[in-house]
Amino acid sequence: MKKILEVLLYNDLQIDDELGNSAYSKENRRLLHEIIEKRECLETELNDEQKDLLEDLVDSMNQETAHFGDHRFERGFELGVLLMAEVFQDRETFWV
């Protein structure tokens, strides 16, 4: 088993396998199915110009969501590092 720093260094972090059987994964599949149904419904109702506009809107929303997720991950990682620094800084008082 690799150390966490090695996994981060070589970008080998795999979380998809762990999520495959979780409640998150089940909810994610349900939401994806709902998205597909709604998209198919809209495709029958919209003209080509409206479909293109909808596709652009969905792409922009997905990009914003991904950017937001990246930012939250970075901030969470920074918070974890700061927490560890605080623990080691106050190490003498922590164990007393």
A tleap script that builds the chain and sets N, CA, C and O, in Angstrom:
source leaprc.protein.ff14SB
mol = sequence {
  NMET LYS LYS ILE LEU GLU VAL LEU LEU TYR
  ASN ASP LEU GLN ILE ASP ASP GLU LEU GLY
  ASN SER ALA TYR SER LYS GLU ASN ARG ARG
  LEU LEU HIE GLU ILE ILE GLU LYS ARG GLU
  CYS LEU GLU THR GLU LEU ASN ASP GLU GLN
  LYS ASP LEU LEU GLU ASP LEU VAL ASP SER
  MET ASN GLN GLU THR ALA HIE PHE GLY ASP
  HIE ARG PHE GLU ARG GLY PHE GLU LEU GLY
  VAL LEU LEU MET ALA GLU VAL PHE GLN ASP
  ARG GLU THR PHE TRP CVAL
}
set mol.1.N position { 0.838 -1.177 0.000 }
set mol.1.CA position { 0.000 0.000 0.000 }
set mol.1.C position { 0.888 1.247 0.000 }
set mol.1.O position { 1.857 1.328 0.755 }
set mol.2.N position { 0.547 2.214 -0.853 }
set mol.2.CA position { 1.316 3.443 -0.945 }
set mol.2.C position { 0.929 4.391 0.186 }
set mol.2.O position { -0.176 4.336 0.725 }
set mol.3.N position { 1.865 5.250 0.519 }
set mol.3.CA position { 1.572 6.305 1.472 }
set mol.3.C position { 0.730 7.376 0.783 }
set mol.3.O position { 0.767 7.515 -0.440 }
set mol.4.N position { -0.017 8.120 1.566 }
set mol.4.CA position { -0.910 9.147 1.023 }
set mol.4.C position { -0.136 10.159 0.185 }
set mol.4.O position { -0.598 10.557 -0.884 }
set mol.5.N position { 1.036 10.581 0.659 }
set mol.5.CA position { 1.811 11.557 -0.104 }
set mol.5.C position { 2.227 11.011 -1.460 }
set mol.5.O position { 2.263 11.758 -2.438 }
set mol.6.N position { 2.543 9.715 -1.539 }
set mol.6.CA position { 2.901 9.108 -2.825 }
set mol.6.C position { 1.696 9.080 -3.762 }
set mol.6.O position { 1.822 9.348 -4.957 }
set mol.7.N position { 0.546 8.757 -3.216 }
set mol.7.CA position { -0.673 8.719 -4.029 }
set mol.7.C position { -0.974 10.104 -4.590 }
set mol.7.O position { -1.311 10.234 -5.767 }
set mol.8.N position { -0.856 11.134 -3.764 }
set mol.8.CA position { -1.090 12.496 -4.231 }
set mol.8.C position { -0.020 12.924 -5.232 }
set mol.8.O position { -0.330 13.574 -6.230 }
set mol.9.N position { 1.226 12.566 -4.974 }
set mol.9.CA position { 2.322 12.954 -5.858 }
set mol.9.C position { 2.133 12.388 -7.260 }
set mol.9.O position { 2.327 13.094 -8.249 }
set mol.10.N position { 1.757 11.124 -7.346 }
set mol.10.CA position { 1.631 10.465 -8.647 }
set mol.10.C position { 0.205 10.497 -9.204 }
set mol.10.O position { -0.087 9.860 -10.216 }
set mol.11.N position { -0.673 11.239 -8.539 }
set mol.11.CA position { -2.058 11.400 -8.984 }
set mol.11.C position { -2.759 10.053 -9.162 }
set mol.11.O position { -3.449 9.821 -10.155 }
set mol.12.N position { -2.565 9.177 -8.184 }
set mol.12.CA position { -3.144 7.833 -8.228 }
set mol.12.C position { -4.370 7.681 -7.336 }
set mol.12.O position { -4.757 6.560 -7.006 }
set mol.13.N position { -4.973 8.771 -6.949 }
set mol.13.CA position { -6.120 8.709 -6.049 }
set mol.13.C position { -7.318 8.121 -6.779 }
set mol.13.O position { -7.788 8.692 -7.762 }
set mol.14.N position { -7.805 7.002 -6.312 }
set mol.14.CA position { -8.947 6.316 -6.919 }
set mol.14.C position { -10.082 6.273 -5.906 }
set mol.14.O position { -9.992 5.572 -4.897 }
set mol.15.N position { -11.136 7.009 -6.167 }
set mol.15.CA position { -12.276 6.979 -5.248 }
set mol.15.C position { -13.512 6.384 -5.909 }
set mol.15.O position { -14.485 6.073 -5.223 }
set mol.16.N position { -13.492 6.222 -7.218 }
set mol.16.CA position { -14.670 5.715 -7.923 }
set mol.16.C position { -15.063 4.322 -7.466 }
set mol.16.O position { -16.251 4.033 -7.317 }
set mol.17.N position { -14.085 3.454 -7.239 }
set mol.17.CA position { -14.388 2.089 -6.816 }
set mol.17.C position { -15.108 2.069 -5.483 }
set mol.17.O position { -16.011 1.260 -5.270 }
set mol.18.N position { -14.713 2.953 -4.590 }
set mol.18.CA position { -15.334 2.999 -3.274 }
set mol.18.C position { -16.761 3.531 -3.346 }
set mol.18.O position { -17.603 3.166 -2.525 }
set mol.19.N position { -17.033 4.386 -4.317 }
set mol.19.CA position { -18.362 4.984 -4.423 }
set mol.19.C position { -19.346 4.080 -5.163 }
set mol.19.O position { -20.551 4.329 -5.130 }
set mol.20.N position { -18.858 3.050 -5.819 }
set mol.20.CA position { -19.699 2.219 -6.665 }
set mol.20.C position { -20.881 1.574 -5.964 }
set mol.20.O position { -21.942 1.423 -6.568 }
set mol.21.N position { -20.727 1.199 -4.726 }
set mol.21.CA position { -21.800 0.504 -4.005 }
set mol.21.C position { -22.425 1.346 -2.911 }
set mol.21.O position { -23.209 0.837 -2.110 }
set mol.22.N position { -22.097 2.601 -2.865 }
set mol.22.CA position { -22.567 3.437 -1.772 }
set mol.22.C position { -23.936 4.060 -2.070 }
set mol.22.O position { -24.439 3.994 -3.191 }
set mol.23.N position { -24.508 4.651 -1.054 }
set mol.23.CA position { -25.770 5.372 -1.230 }
set mol.23.C position { -25.582 6.538 -2.183 }
set mol.23.O position { -26.499 6.885 -2.927 }
set mol.24.N position { -24.391 7.153 -2.169 }
set mol.24.CA position { -24.096 8.244 -3.103 }
set mol.24.C position { -24.251 7.750 -4.529 }
set mol.24.O position { -24.864 8.417 -5.362 }
set mol.25.N position { -23.699 6.589 -4.807 }
set mol.25.CA position { -23.739 6.050 -6.162 }
set mol.25.C position { -25.180 5.765 -6.588 }
set mol.25.O position { -25.552 6.034 -7.730 }
set mol.26.N position { -25.975 5.234 -5.696 }
set mol.26.CA position { -27.378 4.942 -6.011 }
set mol.26.C position { -28.139 6.234 -6.304 }
set mol.26.O position { -28.916 6.298 -7.257 }
set mol.27.N position { -27.918 7.238 -5.504 }
set mol.27.CA position { -28.576 8.537 -5.720 }
set mol.27.C position { -28.082 9.160 -7.020 }
set mol.27.O position { -28.861 9.753 -7.766 }
set mol.28.N position { -26.794 9.025 -7.287 }
set mol.28.CA position { -26.223 9.555 -8.513 }
set mol.28.C position { -26.855 8.883 -9.739 }
set mol.28.O position { -27.195 9.563 -10.708 }
set mol.29.N position { -27.013 7.571 -9.703 }
set mol.29.CA position { -27.645 6.846 -10.820 }
set mol.29.C position { -29.090 7.289 -11.005 }
set mol.29.O position { -29.557 7.435 -12.135 }
set mol.30.N position { -29.800 7.504 -9.898 }
set mol.30.CA position { -31.187 7.960 -9.976 }
set mol.30.C position { -31.256 9.330 -10.641 }
set mol.30.O position { -32.094 9.568 -11.511 }
set mol.31.N position { -30.372 10.220 -10.224 }
set mol.31.CA position { -30.364 11.567 -10.800 }
set mol.31.C position { -29.981 11.543 -12.278 }
set mol.31.O position { -30.574 12.265 -13.080 }
set mol.32.N position { -29.002 10.724 -12.644 }
set mol.32.CA position { -28.619 10.618 -14.052 }
set mol.32.C position { -29.770 10.104 -14.900 }
set mol.32.O position { -29.989 10.588 -16.010 }
set mol.33.N position { -30.503 9.128 -14.388 }
set mol.33.CA position { -31.662 8.600 -15.098 }
set mol.33.C position { -32.717 9.692 -15.283 }
set mol.33.O position { -33.321 9.812 -16.349 }
set mol.34.N position { -32.926 10.479 -14.241 }
set mol.34.CA position { -33.887 11.590 -14.310 }
set mol.34.C position { -33.447 12.622 -15.347 }
set mol.34.O position { -34.272 13.133 -16.105 }
set mol.35.N position { -32.162 12.925 -15.380 }
set mol.35.CA position { -31.629 13.880 -16.355 }
set mol.35.C position { -31.856 13.380 -17.776 }
set mol.35.O position { -32.273 14.145 -18.646 }
set mol.36.N position { -31.588 12.115 -18.011 }
set mol.36.CA position { -31.764 11.532 -19.349 }
set mol.36.C position { -33.222 11.608 -19.783 }
set mol.36.O position { -33.510 11.969 -20.924 }
set mol.37.N position { -34.139 11.274 -18.887 }
set mol.37.CA position { -35.566 11.328 -19.213 }
set mol.37.C position { -35.997 12.752 -19.586 }
set mol.37.O position { -36.703 12.955 -20.573 }
set mol.38.N position { -35.571 13.717 -18.800 }
set mol.38.CA position { -35.962 15.107 -19.059 }
set mol.38.C position { -35.333 15.625 -20.351 }
set mol.38.O position { -35.966 16.363 -21.107 }
set mol.39.N position { -34.099 15.237 -20.592 }
set mol.39.CA position { -33.426 15.673 -21.813 }
set mol.39.C position { -34.126 15.097 -23.045 }
set mol.39.O position { -34.333 15.806 -24.030 }
set mol.40.N position { -34.491 13.811 -22.993 }
set mol.40.CA position { -35.186 13.190 -24.115 }
set mol.40.C position { -36.531 13.863 -24.359 }
set mol.40.O position { -36.936 14.052 -25.505 }
set mol.41.N position { -37.214 14.221 -23.290 }
set mol.41.CA position { -38.493 14.917 -23.413 }
set mol.41.C position { -38.306 16.274 -24.093 }
set mol.41.O position { -39.070 16.636 -24.988 }
set mol.42.N position { -37.292 17.015 -23.666 }
set mol.42.CA position { -37.033 18.324 -24.267 }
set mol.42.C position { -36.619 18.214 -25.729 }
set mol.42.O position { -36.991 19.061 -26.541 }
set mol.43.N position { -35.861 17.193 -26.070 }
set mol.43.CA position { -35.392 17.044 -27.447 }
set mol.43.C position { -36.552 16.850 -28.425 }
set mol.43.O position { -36.443 17.216 -29.595 }
set mol.44.N position { -37.639 16.288 -27.962 }
set mol.44.CA position { -38.797 16.113 -28.843 }
set mol.44.C position { -39.588 17.405 -28.999 }
set mol.44.O position { -40.331 17.567 -29.967 }
set mol.45.N position { -39.431 18.329 -28.046 }
set mol.45.CA position { -40.212 19.561 -28.041 }
set mol.45.C position { -39.476 20.766 -28.640 }
set mol.45.O position { -40.117 21.710 -29.101 }
set mol.46.N position { -38.156 20.741 -28.638 }
set mol.46.CA position { -37.381 21.913 -29.045 }
set mol.46.C position { -36.949 21.835 -30.504 }
set mol.46.O position { -36.752 20.753 -31.058 }
set mol.47.N position { -36.806 23.021 -31.116 }
set mol.47.CA position { -36.240 23.060 -32.465 }
set mol.47.C position { -34.709 23.019 -32.357 }
set mol.47.O position { -34.167 23.040 -31.252 }
set mol.48.N position { -34.018 22.962 -33.489 }
set mol.48.CA position { -32.558 22.810 -33.480 }
set mol.48.C position { -31.851 23.965 -32.784 }
set mol.48.O position { -30.892 23.748 -32.044 }
set mol.49.N position { -32.316 25.190 -33.013 }
set mol.49.CA position { -31.698 26.354 -32.374 }
set mol.49.C position { -31.865 26.301 -30.859 }
set mol.49.O position { -30.928 26.603 -30.120 }
set mol.50.N position { -33.037 25.923 -30.401 }
set mol.50.CA position { -33.293 25.807 -28.972 }
set mol.50.C position { -32.476 24.668 -28.355 }
set mol.50.O position { -32.002 24.782 -27.224 }
set mol.51.N position { -32.313 23.572 -29.100 }
set mol.51.CA position { -31.493 22.460 -28.612 }
set mol.51.C position { -30.047 22.892 -28.427 }
set mol.51.O position { -29.410 22.534 -27.436 }
set mol.52.N position { -29.525 23.667 -29.386 }
set mol.52.CA position { -28.155 24.159 -29.284 }
set mol.52.C position { -27.996 25.083 -28.084 }
set mol.52.O position { -27.006 25.004 -27.357 }
set mol.53.N position { -28.979 25.958 -27.880 }
set mol.53.CA position { -28.943 26.865 -26.740 }
set mol.53.C position { -28.983 26.080 -25.427 }
set mol.53.O position { -28.243 26.388 -24.493 }
set mol.54.N position { -29.834 25.082 -25.360 }
set mol.54.CA position { -29.922 24.245 -24.165 }
set mol.54.C position { -28.599 23.523 -23.924 }
set mol.54.O position { -28.132 23.446 -22.788 }
set mol.55.N position { -27.998 22.997 -24.980 }
set mol.55.CA position { -26.713 22.301 -24.852 }
set mol.55.C position { -25.637 23.241 -24.327 }
set mol.55.O position { -24.840 22.855 -23.471 }
set mol.56.N position { -25.608 24.475 -24.832 }
set mol.56.CA position { -24.648 25.465 -24.346 }
set mol.56.C position { -24.881 25.791 -22.875 }
set mol.56.O position { -23.933 25.922 -22.101 }
set mol.57.N position { -26.141 25.919 -22.501 }
set mol.57.CA position { -26.484 26.195 -21.112 }
set mol.57.C position { -26.016 25.060 -20.204 }
set mol.57.O position { -25.398 25.309 -19.168 }
set mol.58.N position { -26.304 23.836 -20.581 }
set mol.58.CA position { -25.910 22.672 -19.777 }
set mol.58.C position { -24.388 22.596 -19.668 }
set mol.58.O position { -23.865 22.314 -18.590 }
set mol.59.N position { -23.670 22.844 -20.768 }
set mol.59.CA position { -22.212 22.831 -20.735 }
set mol.59.C position { -21.674 23.883 -19.770 }
set mol.59.O position { -20.766 23.604 -18.987 }
set mol.60.N position { -22.230 25.081 -19.826 }
set mol.60.CA position { -21.790 26.153 -18.924 }
set mol.60.C position { -22.064 25.801 -17.471 }
set mol.60.O position { -21.226 26.044 -16.603 }
set mol.61.N position { -23.221 25.237 -17.205 }
set mol.61.CA position { -23.556 24.843 -15.840 }
set mol.61.C position { -22.625 23.742 -15.344 }
set mol.61.O position { -22.190 23.770 -14.193 }
set mol.62.N position { -22.318 22.777 -16.204 }
set mol.62.CA position { -21.400 21.705 -15.817 }
set mol.62.C position { -20.003 22.242 -15.529 }
set mol.62.O position { -19.349 21.795 -14.587 }
set mol.63.N position { -19.542 23.194 -16.330 }
set mol.63.CA position { -18.230 23.787 -16.102 }
set mol.63.C position { -18.194 24.541 -14.776 }
set mol.63.O position { -17.213 24.459 -14.037 }
set mol.64.N position { -19.255 25.269 -14.478 }
set mol.64.CA position { -19.312 26.016 -13.222 }
set mol.64.C position { -19.333 25.050 -12.041 }
set mol.64.O position { -18.657 25.280 -11.039 }
set mol.65.N position { -20.097 23.985 -12.153 }
set mol.65.CA position { -20.177 22.993 -11.082 }
set mol.65.C position { -18.821 22.344 -10.847 }
set mol.65.O position { -18.409 22.161 -9.701 }
set mol.66.N position { -18.122 21.995 -11.928 }
set mol.66.CA position { -16.798 21.390 -11.808 }
set mol.66.C position { -15.818 22.363 -11.166 }
set mol.66.O position { -15.026 21.975 -10.308 }
set mol.67.N position { -15.871 23.629 -11.581 }
set mol.67.CA position { -14.987 24.647 -11.009 }
set mol.67.C position { -15.260 24.811 -9.518 }
set mol.67.O position { -14.327 24.903 -8.720 }
set mol.68.N position { -16.531 24.846 -9.143 }
set mol.68.CA position { -16.917 24.976 -7.739 }
set mol.68.C position { -16.416 23.775 -6.940 }
set mol.68.O position { -15.894 23.939 -5.838 }
set mol.69.N position { -16.573 22.565 -7.491 }
set mol.69.CA position { -16.091 21.358 -6.818 }
set mol.69.C position { -14.584 21.368 -6.637 }
set mol.69.O position { -14.079 20.991 -5.580 }
set mol.70.N position { -13.863 21.801 -7.668 }
set mol.70.CA position { -12.403 21.909 -7.569 }
set mol.70.C position { -12.012 22.880 -6.465 }
set mol.70.O position { -11.111 22.604 -5.672 }
set mol.71.N position { -12.696 24.019 -6.419 }
set mol.71.CA position { -12.399 25.034 -5.407 }
set mol.71.C position { -12.672 24.492 -4.002 }
set mol.71.O position { -11.874 24.707 -3.090 }
set mol.72.N position { -13.773 23.806 -3.826 }
set mol.72.CA position { -14.097 23.241 -2.507 }
set mol.72.C position { -13.068 22.203 -2.092 }
set mol.72.O position { -12.686 22.144 -0.924 }
set mol.73.N position { -12.611 21.380 -3.038 }
set mol.73.CA position { -11.583 20.389 -2.723 }
set mol.73.C position { -10.300 21.084 -2.269 }
set mol.73.O position { -9.705 20.702 -1.262 }
set mol.74.N position { -9.878 22.107 -3.019 }
set mol.74.CA position { -8.659 22.830 -2.669 }
set mol.74.C position { -8.769 23.456 -1.285 }
set mol.74.O position { -7.841 23.358 -0.481 }
set mol.75.N position { -9.893 24.095 -1.007 }
set mol.75.CA position { -10.080 24.732 0.299 }
set mol.75.C position { -10.118 23.684 1.410 }
set mol.75.O position { -9.564 23.905 2.487 }
set mol.76.N position { -10.764 22.554 1.160 }
set mol.76.CA position { -10.794 21.492 2.156 }
set mol.76.C position { -9.412 20.932 2.432 }
set mol.76.O position { -9.065 20.654 3.580 }
set mol.77.N position { -8.626 20.767 1.382 }
set mol.77.CA position { -7.265 20.272 1.546 }
set mol.77.C position { -6.443 21.275 2.349 }
set mol.77.O position { -5.708 20.889 3.258 }
set mol.78.N position { -6.563 22.558 2.019 }
set mol.78.CA position { -5.841 23.589 2.765 }
set mol.78.C position { -6.241 23.578 4.236 }
set mol.78.O position { -5.389 23.720 5.114 }
set mol.79.N position { -7.525 23.412 4.505 }
set mol.79.CA position { -7.995 23.370 5.882 }
set mol.79.C position { -7.397 22.171 6.611 }
set mol.79.O position { -6.997 22.284 7.770 }
set mol.80.N position { -7.335 21.030 5.939 }
set mol.80.CA position { -6.731 19.843 6.545 }
set mol.80.C position { -5.269 20.049 6.879 }
set mol.80.O position { -4.804 19.630 7.939 }
set mol.81.N position { -4.539 20.697 5.975 }
set mol.81.CA position { -3.121 20.980 6.219 }
set mol.81.C position { -2.975 21.925 7.395 }
set mol.81.O position { -2.121 21.714 8.256 }
set mol.82.N position { -3.799 22.967 7.444 }
set mol.82.CA position { -3.736 23.904 8.562 }
set mol.82.C position { -4.079 23.215 9.881 }
set mol.82.O position { -3.472 23.505 10.913 }
set mol.83.N position { -5.034 22.321 9.848 }
set mol.83.CA position { -5.405 21.575 11.052 }
set mol.83.C position { -4.232 20.732 11.537 }
set mol.83.O position { -3.933 20.706 12.731 }
set mol.84.N position { -3.568 20.046 10.616 }
set mol.84.CA position { -2.414 19.235 10.997 }
set mol.84.C position { -1.297 20.110 11.562 }
set mol.84.O position { -0.650 19.740 12.542 }
set mol.85.N position { -1.071 21.272 10.945 }
set mol.85.CA position { -0.041 22.186 11.451 }
set mol.85.C position { -0.378 22.634 12.864 }
set mol.85.O position { 0.502 22.721 13.720 }
set mol.86.N position { -1.639 22.916 13.104 }
set mol.86.CA position { -2.061 23.344 14.440 }
set mol.86.C position { -1.852 22.228 15.454 }
set mol.86.O position { -1.409 22.482 16.574 }
set mol.87.N position { -2.163 21.002 15.072 }
set mol.87.CA position { -1.991 19.864 15.976 }
set mol.87.C position { -0.520 19.709 16.347 }
set mol.87.O position { -0.186 19.533 17.518 }
set mol.88.N position { 0.363 19.774 15.343 }
set mol.88.CA position { 1.786 19.599 15.628 }
set mol.88.C position { 2.380 20.805 16.359 }
set mol.88.O position { 3.312 20.647 17.148 }
set mol.89.N position { 1.857 22.001 16.107 }
set mol.89.CA position { 2.353 23.194 16.776 }
set mol.89.C position { 2.063 23.116 18.270 }
set mol.89.O position { 2.911 23.484 19.083 }
set mol.90.N position { 0.886 22.646 18.638 }
set mol.90.CA position { 0.476 22.569 20.037 }
set mol.90.C position { 0.653 21.160 20.581 }
set mol.90.O position { -0.076 20.748 21.483 }
set mol.91.N position { 1.582 20.444 20.061 }
set mol.91.CA position { 1.759 19.036 20.434 }
set mol.91.C position { 2.032 18.865 21.922 }
set mol.91.O position { 1.521 17.926 22.532 }
set mol.92.N position { 2.828 19.754 22.524 }
set mol.92.CA position { 3.153 19.615 23.929 }
set mol.92.C position { 1.917 19.780 24.814 }
set mol.92.O position { 1.744 19.058 25.795 }
set mol.93.N position { 1.053 20.746 24.452 }
set mol.93.CA position { -0.127 20.995 25.276 }
set mol.93.C position { -1.234 19.990 24.998 }
set mol.93.O position { -2.087 19.749 25.852 }
set mol.94.N position { -1.223 19.407 23.814 }
set mol.94.CA position { -2.286 18.463 23.445 }
set mol.94.C position { -2.249 17.192 24.304 }
set mol.94.O position { -3.296 16.664 24.679 }
set mol.95.N position { -1.068 16.716 24.607 }
set mol.95.CA position { -0.927 15.440 25.314 }
set mol.95.C position { -0.911 15.612 26.822 }
set mol.95.O position { -0.833 14.623 27.551 }
set mol.96.N position { -0.982 16.822 27.299 }
set mol.96.CA position { -0.914 17.049 28.747 }
set mol.96.C position { -2.278 16.922 29.354 }
set mol.96.O position { -2.432 17.078 30.566 }
savepdb mol mol.pdb
quit
